[in-house]
Amino acid sequence: MKKNIPNAITLVNLFCGCCALVCVFNEMFVPAFWFLFVGGLADYADGFVARSLSVHSVLGKELDSLADMVSFGVVPGVILYTLISNHPIAEDYVFENINLLALPAFSVTLFSCVRLAKFNLDTRQTEDFIGLNTPSVTMFVTGLMLIYHFDSFGMGEMVHHPYILYPTILILSYLLIAELPMFSMKFKGIKWSGNKRRIVFMIIGLLAVIFLREVAFSLMIGLYILFALFENIFLDKNIK
């Protein structure tokens, strides 16, 4: 029974991803955010619970990847597809209710699938990551969705313009499979030592949410990427 608890939490992530999809299809962007938020908590919690209970299984690893593929692979693709479809430029490219101009959005979904498959085989990513992880991509894209919905700081029109989203899609797709070391947010105990970057980054993130609200999500992932690039290029640190 104990070994199935982490798997049950993983399935919560999958359920929330399915619910988020329904919400995005119906342009219920705020409920979609909350489903993804709960799904993200479940994705973080299943591994934590598994380690706490000292239960590990091949089934759990596969379930985690399959759930992530929906919540953090399909959902961001659908969000990007919806944002592009809602732009006036895209109105003339509809064929049988499919917006052809928005289809490149699913490049993120395809590369997320490749990343998750590589992650399962890559023994180097036991503690930190190589390449941008799928929850971070989803967080970035969800931030764009909320900025569009609330027209945050007057940026609503900009963030769903195809000329902005196409380069964004290319960059995110590349980062998903890039050989770029990136630290994970999995805490190593509760001590300051070994968690310095994570604690500092979390504090900055909380302050950003307080002062910038929905803009903070995309901003924090942007800073996360820049930090990884700076650390990799100038500090020459490797994943340990």
Summary of the structure (lengths in Angstrom):
residues: 240
radius of gyration: 17.9
end to end distance: 33.9
largest distance: 56.7
contacts: 776
relative contact order: 0.11
helix: 76%
strand: 3%
